[in-house]
Amino acid sequence: MGSYPPPFARLHDLRHVHATTLLMAGVPVHEVAERLGHSGPDDHAADPASVMPC
């Protein structure tokens, strides 16, 4: 693993962290998509199941 904290973070990286944190906290996908300004849950390429606990 790299150093902590990472040497830099792009704004887009922070959007992903925000979305992942919301999903892991149980916020519904459509609400996360709306908060990020997407037209709907299908507007984002990431698979929410990849960050959700089994």
N, CA, C and O atoms as a Maestro MAE file, in Angstrom:
{
 s_m_m2io_version
 :::
 2.0.0
}

f_m_ct {
 s_m_title
 :::
 protein
 m_atom[216] {
  # First column is atom index #
  i_m_mmod_type
  r_m_x_coord
  r_m_y_coord
  r_m_z_coord
  i_m_residue_number
  s_m_chain_name
  s_m_pdb_residue_name
  s_m_pdb_atom_name
  i_m_atomic_number
  :::
  1 25 0.839 -1.174 0.000 1 A "MET " " N  " 7
  2 3 0.000 0.000 0.000 1 A "MET " " CA " 6
  3 2 0.881 1.234 0.000 1 A "MET " " C  " 6
  4 15 2.050 1.191 0.386 1 A "MET " " O  " 8
  5 25 0.294 2.329 -0.440 2 A "GLY " " N  " 7
  6 3 1.035 3.571 -0.527 2 A "GLY " " CA " 6
  7 2 1.111 4.279 0.817 2 A "GLY " " C  " 6
  8 15 0.711 3.751 1.854 2 A "GLY " " O  " 8
  9 25 1.625 5.458 0.758 3 A "SER " " N  " 7
  10 3 1.743 6.245 1.979 3 A "SER " " CA " 6
  11 2 0.384 6.780 2.416 3 A "SER " " C  " 6
  12 15 -0.537 6.909 1.609 3 A "SER " " O  " 8
  13 25 0.278 7.084 3.691 4 A "TYR " " N  " 7
  14 3 -0.951 7.672 4.200 4 A "TYR " " CA " 6
  15 2 -0.614 8.978 4.873 4 A "TYR " " C  " 6
  16 15 0.335 8.991 5.657 4 A "TYR " " O  " 8
  17 25 -1.288 10.053 4.647 5 A "PRO " " N  " 7
  18 3 -2.340 10.195 3.635 5 A "PRO " " CA " 6
  19 2 -1.749 10.204 2.245 5 A "PRO " " C  " 6
  20 15 -0.555 10.447 2.076 5 A "PRO " " O  " 8
  21 25 -2.585 9.939 1.235 6 A "PRO " " N  " 7
  22 3 -2.075 9.965 -0.135 6 A "PRO " " CA " 6
  23 2 -1.482 11.341 -0.446 6 A "PRO " " C  " 6
  24 15 -1.919 12.343 0.119 6 A "PRO " " O  " 8
  25 25 -0.515 11.395 -1.320 7 A "PRO " " N  " 7
  26 3 0.152 12.662 -1.608 7 A "PRO " " CA " 6
  27 2 -0.773 13.701 -2.237 7 A "PRO " " C  " 6
  28 15 -0.522 14.899 -2.106 7 A "PRO " " O  " 8
  29 25 -1.823 13.277 -2.908 8 A "PHE " " N  " 7
  30 3 -2.761 14.215 -3.509 8 A "PHE " " CA " 6
  31 2 -4.087 13.492 -3.745 8 A "PHE " " C  " 6
  32 15 -4.137 12.264 -3.817 8 A "PHE " " O  " 8
  33 25 -5.134 14.260 -3.861 9 A "ALA " " N  " 7
  34 3 -6.448 13.708 -4.211 9 A "ALA " " CA " 6
  35 2 -7.134 14.691 -5.144 9 A "ALA " " C  " 6
  36 15 -7.190 15.892 -4.880 9 A "ALA " " O  " 8
  37 25 -7.647 14.163 -6.228 10 A "ARG " " N  " 7
  38 3 -8.385 15.012 -7.156 10 A "ARG " " CA " 6
  39 2 -9.804 15.199 -6.627 10 A "ARG " " C  " 6
  40 15 -10.278 14.395 -5.825 10 A "ARG " " O  " 8
  41 25 -10.474 16.239 -7.065 11 A "LEU " " N  " 7
  42 3 -11.850 16.477 -6.671 11 A "LEU " " CA " 6
  43 2 -12.721 15.281 -7.044 11 A "LEU " " C  " 6
  44 15 -13.612 14.900 -6.284 11 A "LEU " " O  " 8
  45 25 -12.469 14.695 -8.197 12 A "HIS " " N  " 7
  46 3 -13.243 13.533 -8.629 12 A "HIS " " CA " 6
  47 2 -13.048 12.352 -7.669 12 A "HIS " " C  " 6
  48 15 -13.985 11.591 -7.426 12 A "HIS " " O  " 8
  49 25 -11.860 12.200 -7.135 13 A "ASP " " N  " 7
  50 3 -11.600 11.137 -6.158 13 A "ASP " " CA " 6
  51 2 -12.462 11.337 -4.911 13 A "ASP " " C  " 6
  52 15 -12.992 10.378 -4.351 13 A "ASP " " O  " 8
  53 25 -12.594 12.594 -4.484 14 A "LEU " " N  " 7
  54 3 -13.407 12.887 -3.311 14 A "LEU " " CA " 6
  55 2 -14.883 12.591 -3.564 14 A "LEU " " C  " 6
  56 15 -15.598 12.177 -2.652 14 A "LEU " " O  " 8
  57 25 -15.345 12.802 -4.802 15 A "ARG " " N  " 7
  58 3 -16.731 12.448 -5.157 15 A "ARG " " CA " 6
  59 2 -16.959 10.943 -4.978 15 A "ARG " " C  " 6
  60 15 -17.997 10.516 -4.472 15 A "ARG " " O  " 8
  61 25 -15.973 10.152 -5.401 16 A "HIS " " N  " 7
  62 3 -16.098 8.694 -5.266 16 A "HIS " " CA " 6
  63 2 -16.096 8.273 -3.801 16 A "HIS " " C  " 6
  64 15 -16.859 7.392 -3.406 16 A "HIS " " O  " 8
  65 25 -15.248 8.894 -3.002 17 A "VAL " " N  " 7
  66 3 -15.214 8.589 -1.571 17 A "VAL " " CA " 6
  67 2 -16.561 8.941 -0.942 17 A "VAL " " C  " 6
  68 15 -17.098 8.176 -0.142 17 A "VAL " " O  " 8
  69 25 -17.091 10.084 -1.304 18 A "HIS " " N  " 7
  70 3 -18.384 10.527 -0.779 18 A "HIS " " CA " 6
  71 2 -19.480 9.531 -1.146 18 A "HIS " " C  " 6
  72 15 -20.260 9.118 -0.288 18 A "HIS " " O  " 8
  73 25 -19.539 9.143 -2.422 19 A "ALA " " N  " 7
  74 3 -20.559 8.196 -2.888 19 A "ALA " " CA " 6
  75 2 -20.416 6.846 -2.186 19 A "ALA " " C  " 6
  76 15 -21.412 6.263 -1.755 19 A "ALA " " O  " 8
  77 25 -19.209 6.356 -2.073 20 A "THR " " N  " 7
  78 3 -18.972 5.067 -1.428 20 A "THR " " CA " 6
  79 2 -19.370 5.103 0.038 20 A "THR " " C  " 6
  80 15 -19.976 4.160 0.547 20 A "THR " " O  " 8
  81 25 -19.028 6.196 0.716 21 A "THR " " N  " 7
  82 3 -19.383 6.346 2.134 21 A "THR " " CA " 6
  83 2 -20.899 6.345 2.308 21 A "THR " " C  " 6
  84 15 -21.417 5.699 3.219 21 A "THR " " O  " 8
  85 25 -21.608 7.059 1.447 22 A "LEU " " N  " 7
  86 3 -23.068 7.088 1.523 22 A "LEU " " CA " 6
  87 2 -23.665 5.701 1.294 22 A "LEU " " C  " 6
  88 15 -24.558 5.279 2.029 22 A "LEU " " O  " 8
  89 25 -23.174 4.997 0.282 23 A "LEU " " N  " 7
  90 3 -23.696 3.658 -0.020 23 A "LEU " " CA " 6
  91 2 -23.439 2.701 1.137 23 A "LEU " " C  " 6
  92 15 -24.310 1.910 1.497 23 A "LEU " " O  " 8
  93 25 -22.253 2.772 1.718 24 A "MET " " N  " 7
  94 3 -21.927 1.876 2.832 24 A "MET " " CA " 6
  95 2 -22.736 2.218 4.082 24 A "MET " " C  " 6
  96 15 -22.923 1.371 4.955 24 A "MET " " O  " 8
  97 25 -23.218 3.466 4.167 25 A "ALA " " N  " 7
  98 3 -24.051 3.884 5.296 25 A "ALA " " CA " 6
  99 2 -25.515 3.514 5.077 25 A "ALA " " C  " 6
  100 15 -26.361 3.765 5.935 25 A "ALA " " O  " 8
  101 25 -25.809 2.915 3.919 26 A "GLY " " N  " 7
  102 3 -27.172 2.459 3.666 26 A "GLY " " CA " 6
  103 2 -28.055 3.437 2.923 26 A "GLY " " C  " 6
  104 15 -29.261 3.214 2.815 26 A "GLY " " O  " 8
  105 25 -27.490 4.510 2.410 27 A "VAL " " N  " 7
  106 3 -28.283 5.468 1.632 27 A "VAL " " CA " 6
  107 2 -28.630 4.801 0.301 27 A "VAL " " C  " 6
  108 15 -27.747 4.250 -0.356 27 A "VAL " " O  " 8
  109 25 -29.903 4.841 -0.108 28 A "PRO " " N  " 7
  110 3 -30.304 4.205 -1.369 28 A "PRO " " CA " 6
  111 2 -29.555 4.785 -2.578 28 A "PRO " " C  " 6
  112 15 -29.216 5.968 -2.612 28 A "PRO " " O  " 8
  113 25 -29.309 3.924 -3.559 29 A "VAL " " N  " 7
  114 3 -28.538 4.296 -4.742 29 A "VAL " " CA " 6
  115 2 -29.147 5.511 -5.442 29 A "VAL " " C  " 6
  116 15 -28.415 6.400 -5.877 29 A "VAL " " O  " 8
  117 25 -30.467 5.564 -5.556 30 A "HIS " " N  " 7
  118 3 -31.080 6.682 -6.275 30 A "HIS " " CA " 6
  119 2 -30.846 8.013 -5.546 30 A "HIS " " C  " 6
  120 15 -30.749 9.058 -6.189 30 A "HIS " " O  " 8
  121 25 -30.757 7.982 -4.228 31 A "GLU " " N  " 7
  122 3 -30.478 9.210 -3.471 31 A "GLU " " CA " 6
  123 2 -29.027 9.641 -3.650 31 A "GLU " " C  " 6
  124 15 -28.738 10.833 -3.752 31 A "GLU " " O  " 8
  125 25 -28.116 8.675 -3.687 32 A "VAL " " N  " 7
  126 3 -26.704 8.995 -3.915 32 A "VAL " " CA " 6
  127 2 -26.545 9.596 -5.312 32 A "VAL " " C  " 6
  128 15 -25.851 10.598 -5.484 32 A "VAL " " O  " 8
  129 25 -27.184 8.989 -6.297 33 A "ALA " " N  " 7
  130 3 -27.106 9.495 -7.673 33 A "ALA " " CA " 6
  131 2 -27.645 10.919 -7.754 33 A "ALA " " C  " 6
  132 15 -27.056 11.773 -8.416 33 A "ALA " " O  " 8
  133 25 -28.765 11.172 -7.082 34 A "GLU " " N  " 7
  134 3 -29.347 12.513 -7.092 34 A "GLU " " CA " 6
  135 2 -28.403 13.519 -6.436 34 A "GLU " " C  " 6
  136 15 -28.220 14.627 -6.941 34 A "GLU " " O  " 8
  137 25 -27.813 13.133 -5.322 35 A "ARG " " N  " 7
  138 3 -26.906 14.038 -4.607 35 A "ARG " " CA " 6
  139 2 -25.698 14.387 -5.460 35 A "ARG " " C  " 6
  140 15 -25.189 15.505 -5.387 35 A "ARG " " O  " 8
  141 25 -25.233 13.435 -6.273 36 A "LEU " " N  " 7
  142 3 -24.065 13.671 -7.114 36 A "LEU " " CA " 6
  143 2 -24.417 14.383 -8.418 36 A "LEU " " C  " 6
  144 15 -23.538 14.703 -9.217 36 A "LEU " " O  " 8
  145 25 -25.717 14.629 -8.626 37 A "GLY " " N  " 7
  146 3 -26.137 15.353 -9.819 37 A "GLY " " CA " 6
  147 2 -26.378 14.484 -11.028 37 A "GLY " " C  " 6
  148 15 -26.489 14.995 -12.143 37 A "GLY " " O  " 8
  149 25 -26.462 13.177 -10.834 38 A "HIS " " N  " 7
  150 3 -26.744 12.274 -11.945 38 A "HIS " " CA " 6
  151 2 -28.242 12.260 -12.210 38 A "HIS " " C  " 6
  152 15 -29.046 12.516 -11.313 38 A "HIS " " O  " 8
  153 25 -28.609 11.959 -13.452 39 A "SER " " N  " 7
  154 3 -30.026 11.932 -13.800 39 A "SER " " CA " 6
  155 2 -30.728 10.715 -13.218 39 A "SER " " C  " 6
  156 15 -31.951 10.707 -13.083 39 A "SER " " O  " 8
  157 25 -29.961 9.691 -12.873 40 A "GLY " " N  " 7
  158 3 -30.536 8.495 -12.269 40 A "GLY " " CA " 6
  159 2 -29.443 7.533 -11.880 40 A "GLY " " C  " 6
  160 15 -28.273 7.766 -12.183 40 A "GLY " " O  " 8
  161 25 -29.810 6.436 -11.201 41 A "PRO " " N  " 7
  162 3 -28.796 5.479 -10.746 41 A "PRO " " CA " 6
  163 2 -28.000 4.850 -11.883 41 A "PRO " " C  " 6
  164 15 -26.847 4.464 -11.691 41 A "PRO " " O  " 8
  165 25 -28.604 4.741 -13.069 42 A "ASP " " N  " 7
  166 3 -27.910 4.106 -14.198 42 A "ASP " " CA " 6
  167 2 -26.927 5.051 -14.886 42 A "ASP " " C  " 6
  168 15 -26.180 4.631 -15.770 42 A "ASP " " O  " 8
  169 25 -26.922 6.319 -14.487 43 A "ASP " " N  " 7
  170 3 -26.056 7.319 -15.103 43 A "ASP " " CA " 6
  171 2 -24.602 7.140 -14.684 43 A "ASP " " C  " 6
  172 15 -23.708 7.705 -15.316 43 A "ASP " " O  " 8
  173 25 -24.352 6.379 -13.647 44 A "HIS " " N  " 7
  174 3 -22.992 6.192 -13.145 44 A "HIS " " CA " 6
  175 2 -22.534 4.786 -13.464 44 A "HIS " " C  " 6
  176 15 -23.295 3.830 -13.317 44 A "HIS " " O  " 8
  177 25 -21.285 4.656 -13.902 45 A "ALA " " N  " 7
  178 3 -20.772 3.360 -14.353 45 A "ALA " " CA " 6
  179 2 -20.432 2.420 -13.202 45 A "ALA " " C  " 6
  180 15 -20.387 1.207 -13.404 45 A "ALA " " O  " 8
  181 25 -20.193 2.946 -11.998 46 A "ALA " " N  " 7
  182 3 -19.772 2.102 -10.876 46 A "ALA " " CA " 6
  183 2 -20.902 1.179 -10.435 46 A "ALA " " C  " 6
  184 15 -22.072 1.562 -10.436 46 A "ALA " " O  " 8
  185 25 -20.537 -0.023 -10.065 47 A "ASP " " N  " 7
  186 3 -21.503 -0.999 -9.575 47 A "ASP " " CA " 6
  187 2 -21.597 -0.861 -8.067 47 A "ASP " " C  " 6
  188 15 -20.629 -1.152 -7.364 47 A "ASP " " O  " 8
  189 25 -22.754 -0.418 -7.548 48 A "PRO " " N  " 7
  190 3 -22.883 -0.241 -6.086 48 A "PRO " " CA " 6
  191 2 -22.591 -1.513 -5.308 48 A "PRO " " C  " 6
  192 15 -22.146 -1.446 -4.162 48 A "PRO " " O  " 8
  193 25 -22.836 -2.673 -5.912 49 A "ALA " " N  " 7
  194 3 -22.600 -3.940 -5.217 49 A "ALA " " CA " 6
  195 2 -21.124 -4.130 -4.904 49 A "ALA " " C  " 6
  196 15 -20.778 -4.890 -4.000 49 A "ALA " " O  " 8
  197 25 -20.253 -3.453 -5.634 50 A "SER " " N  " 7
  198 3 -18.815 -3.619 -5.402 50 A "SER " " CA " 6
  199 2 -18.366 -2.981 -4.093 50 A "SER " " C  " 6
  200 15 -17.276 -3.293 -3.612 50 A "SER " " O  " 8
  201 25 -19.166 -2.102 -3.504 51 A "VAL " " N  " 7
  202 3 -18.794 -1.475 -2.248 51 A "VAL " " CA " 6
  203 2 -19.718 -1.864 -1.103 51 A "VAL " " C  " 6
  204 15 -19.498 -1.452 0.036 51 A "VAL " " O  " 8
  205 25 -20.738 -2.641 -1.388 52 A "MET " " N  " 7
  206 3 -21.700 -3.021 -0.373 52 A "MET " " CA " 6
  207 2 -21.252 -4.307 0.306 52 A "MET " " C  " 6
  208 15 -20.797 -5.232 -0.368 52 A "MET " " O  " 8
  209 25 -21.372 -4.380 1.622 53 A "PRO " " N  " 7
  210 3 -20.999 -5.617 2.306 53 A "PRO " " CA " 6
  211 2 -21.956 -6.746 1.943 53 A "PRO " " C  " 6
  212 15 -23.134 -6.515 1.670 53 A "PRO " " O  " 8
  213 25 -21.437 -7.965 1.944 54 A "CYS " " N  " 7
  214 3 -22.260 -9.133 1.591 54 A "CYS " " CA " 6
  215 2 -23.160 -9.545 2.729 54 A "CYS " " C  " 6
  216 15 -23.917 -10.508 2.600 54 A "CYS " " O  " 8
  :::
 }
 m_bond[215] {
  # First column is bond index #
  i_m_from
  i_m_to
  i_m_order
  :::
  1 1 2 1
  2 2 3 1
  3 3 4 2
  4 3 5 1
  5 5 6 1
  6 6 7 1
  7 7 8 2
  8 7 9 1
  9 9 10 1
  10 10 11 1
  11 11 12 2
  12 11 13 1
  13 13 14 1
  14 14 15 1
  15 15 16 2
  16 15 17 1
  17 17 18 1
  18 18 19 1
  19 19 20 2
  20 19 21 1
  21 21 22 1
  22 22 23 1
  23 23 24 2
  24 23 25 1
  25 25 26 1
  26 26 27 1
  27 27 28 2
  28 27 29 1
  29 29 30 1
  30 30 31 1
  31 31 32 2
  32 31 33 1
  33 33 34 1
  34 34 35 1
  35 35 36 2
  36 35 37 1
  37 37 38 1
  38 38 39 1
  39 39 40 2
  40 39 41 1
  41 41 42 1
  42 42 43 1
  43 43 44 2
  44 43 45 1
  45 45 46 1
  46 46 47 1
  47 47 48 2
  48 47 49 1
  49 49 50 1
  50 50 51 1
  51 51 52 2
  52 51 53 1
  53 53 54 1
  54 54 55 1
  55 55 56 2
  56 55 57 1
  57 57 58 1
  58 58 59 1
  59 59 60 2
  60 59 61 1
  61 61 62 1
  62 62 63 1
  63 63 64 2
  64 63 65 1
  65 65 66 1
  66 66 67 1
  67 67 68 2
  68 67 69 1
  69 69 70 1
  70 70 71 1
  71 71 72 2
  72 71 73 1
  73 73 74 1
  74 74 75 1
  75 75 76 2
  76 75 77 1
  77 77 78 1
  78 78 79 1
  79 79 80 2
  80 79 81 1
  81 81 82 1
  82 82 83 1
  83 83 84 2
  84 83 85 1
  85 85 86 1
  86 86 87 1
  87 87 88 2
  88 87 89 1
  89 89 90 1
  90 90 91 1
  91 91 92 2
  92 91 93 1
  93 93 94 1
  94 94 95 1
  95 95 96 2
  96 95 97 1
  97 97 98 1
  98 98 99 1
  99 99 100 2
  100 99 101 1
  101 101 102 1
  102 102 103 1
  103 103 104 2
  104 103 105 1
  105 105 106 1
  106 106 107 1
  107 107 108 2
  108 107 109 1
  109 109 110 1
  110 110 111 1
  111 111 112 2
  112 111 113 1
  113 113 114 1
  114 114 115 1
  115 115 116 2
  116 115 117 1
  117 117 118 1
  118 118 119 1
  119 119 120 2
  120 119 121 1
  121 121 122 1
  122 122 123 1
  123 123 124 2
  124 123 125 1
  125 125 126 1
  126 126 127 1
  127 127 128 2
  128 127 129 1
  129 129 130 1
  130 130 131 1
  131 131 132 2
  132 131 133 1
  133 133 134 1
  134 134 135 1
  135 135 136 2
  136 135 137 1
  137 137 138 1
  138 138 139 1
  139 139 140 2
  140 139 141 1
  141 141 142 1
  142 142 143 1
  143 143 144 2
  144 143 145 1
  145 145 146 1
  146 146 147 1
  147 147 148 2
  148 147 149 1
  149 149 150 1
  150 150 151 1
  151 151 152 2
  152 151 153 1
  153 153 154 1
  154 154 155 1
  155 155 156 2
  156 155 157 1
  157 157 158 1
  158 158 159 1
  159 159 160 2
  160 159 161 1
  161 161 162 1
  162 162 163 1
  163 163 164 2
  164 163 165 1
  165 165 166 1
  166 166 167 1
  167 167 168 2
  168 167 169 1
  169 169 170 1
  170 170 171 1
  171 171 172 2
  172 171 173 1
  173 173 174 1
  174 174 175 1
  175 175 176 2
  176 175 177 1
  177 177 178 1
  178 178 179 1
  179 179 180 2
  180 179 181 1
  181 181 182 1
  182 182 183 1
  183 183 184 2
  184 183 185 1
  185 185 186 1
  186 186 187 1
  187 187 188 2
  188 187 189 1
  189 189 190 1
  190 190 191 1
  191 191 192 2
  192 191 193 1
  193 193 194 1
  194 194 195 1
  195 195 196 2
  196 195 197 1
  197 197 198 1
  198 198 199 1
  199 199 200 2
  200 199 201 1
  201 201 202 1
  202 202 203 1
  203 203 204 2
  204 203 205 1
  205 205 206 1
  206 206 207 1
  207 207 208 2
  208 207 209 1
  209 209 210 1
  210 210 211 1
  211 211 212 2
  212 211 213 1
  213 213 214 1
  214 214 215 1
  215 215 216 2
  :::
 }
}
